[in-house]
Amino acid sequence: MQPNEPICGRAVRVIIDRPLGSVHPHHKNIVYEVNYGYVPGVLGGDGEEQDAYVLGIDEPLTEFDGVVIAIVERSDDNETKWIVAPVGTELCDEEIMKKIHFQEKYFSTRLLRT
């Protein structure tokens, strides 16, 4: 990705390391209500590969090819989370925030569409 290149609309592959229904490795009270993983080769704000929620798929996955439809920005953390969905999926901001609330409720977040 080039600097200043828009993120939303970009096709990405997500490697799922926390599939739907799995438990967070350090916080046993967090059960993943969506597939969650990372975009290989893209570094996030924490110096690790970019984290991503996969929405629009209701079964556990190991990897997924989709498109970034939104970005979750945390004002109290140094990283963002990408929202990735199947091509053509349209979700309003409220739907996205409801689906990721299980984890994002612990942070101060806002949704971006850039």
C-alpha positions as CSV (number, residue, x, y, z in Angstrom):
1,M,0.0,0.0,0.0
2,Q,1.3,3.4,-0.9
3,P,1.1,6.3,1.6
4,N,-2.1,8.3,1.1
5,E,-3.7,5.4,-0.9
6,P,-7.3,4.9,0.2
7,I,-7.9,1.9,2.4
8,C,-11.6,1.5,1.9
9,G,-12.4,-0.4,-1.3
10,R,-9.1,-2.2,-1.3
11,A,-9.1,-6.0,-1.9
12,V,-7.3,-7.9,0.9
13,R,-6.7,-11.4,2.1
14,V,-7.2,-11.9,5.9
15,I,-5.6,-14.8,7.7
16,I,-8.0,-15.7,10.5
17,D,-6.3,-16.5,13.8
18,R,-9.4,-16.0,15.9
19,P,-12.3,-17.7,14.1
20,L,-16.0,-17.1,14.9
21,G,-16.8,-18.7,18.3
22,S,-13.2,-18.8,19.6
23,V,-12.1,-17.3,22.9
24,H,-9.5,-14.5,23.2
25,P,-6.2,-16.0,24.2
26,H,-5.6,-13.5,27.1
27,H,-9.2,-12.4,28.0
28,K,-11.4,-15.5,28.5
29,N,-14.5,-13.3,28.8
30,I,-14.2,-12.3,25.1
31,V,-15.8,-14.7,22.6
32,Y,-15.3,-13.8,19.0
33,E,-18.8,-13.1,17.4
34,V,-17.1,-12.6,14.0
35,N,-14.0,-13.9,12.3
36,Y,-10.9,-11.9,13.2
37,G,-7.4,-12.0,11.9
38,Y,-4.7,-10.0,10.1
39,V,-3.7,-8.8,6.7
40,P,-0.3,-10.3,5.9
41,G,2.4,-7.8,4.7
42,V,0.6,-4.7,6.0
43,L,1.8,-3.3,9.3
44,G,-0.6,-1.8,11.8
45,G,0.0,1.0,14.3
46,D,1.3,-1.5,16.9
47,G,4.1,-2.7,14.5
48,E,2.3,-6.0,14.0
49,E,0.4,-7.0,10.9
50,Q,-2.9,-5.1,10.4
51,D,-5.8,-6.5,12.3
52,A,-9.2,-7.1,10.6
53,Y,-12.7,-8.1,11.5
54,V,-14.4,-10.2,8.8
55,L,-18.2,-9.4,8.5
56,G,-20.8,-11.0,6.3
57,I,-19.7,-14.6,6.8
58,D,-21.5,-16.6,9.5
59,E,-19.2,-19.6,9.8
60,P,-15.6,-20.0,11.2
61,L,-12.9,-19.4,8.6
62,T,-9.2,-19.9,8.3
63,E,-8.7,-17.2,5.6
64,F,-10.8,-14.8,3.6
65,D,-10.5,-12.7,0.5
66,G,-12.7,-9.6,0.6
67,V,-12.7,-5.8,0.5
68,V,-12.2,-3.2,3.2
69,I,-15.5,-1.4,3.8
70,A,-14.6,0.6,6.9
71,I,-11.9,1.3,9.5
72,V,-12.2,1.3,13.3
73,E,-10.1,4.0,14.8
74,R,-9.4,3.7,18.5
75,S,-8.6,7.0,20.3
76,D,-7.2,5.2,23.3
77,D,-5.0,2.7,21.4
78,N,-2.3,3.0,18.8
79,E,-3.9,0.8,16.2
80,T,-6.8,0.6,13.8
81,K,-8.9,-2.4,12.8
82,W,-10.1,-2.9,9.3
83,I,-13.6,-4.1,8.5
84,V,-13.5,-6.6,5.6
85,A,-16.5,-8.1,3.9
86,P,-17.4,-9.9,0.7
87,V,-17.4,-7.8,-2.4
88,G,-20.7,-6.0,-2.8
89,T,-21.6,-6.2,0.9
90,E,-23.2,-3.0,2.3
91,L,-23.5,-2.5,6.0
92,C,-24.5,0.7,7.8
93,D,-22.3,2.1,10.5
94,E,-24.7,0.9,13.2
95,E,-24.7,-2.7,11.9
96,I,-20.9,-2.7,11.9
97,M,-20.6,-1.3,15.4
98,K,-23.1,-3.8,16.7
99,K,-21.2,-6.8,15.2
100,I,-17.9,-5.7,16.7
101,H,-19.2,-4.4,20.0
102,F,-18.1,-7.6,21.8
103,Q,-14.5,-6.4,21.7
104,E,-14.7,-2.7,20.9
105,K,-16.8,-1.9,24.0
106,Y,-13.5,-1.8,25.9
107,F,-12.2,1.1,23.7
108,S,-13.2,4.5,22.6
109,T,-13.8,4.0,18.9
110,R,-15.2,5.7,15.8
111,L,-15.9,4.3,12.3
112,L,-14.2,5.8,9.3
113,R,-15.1,5.2,5.6
114,T,-11.9,6.5,3.9
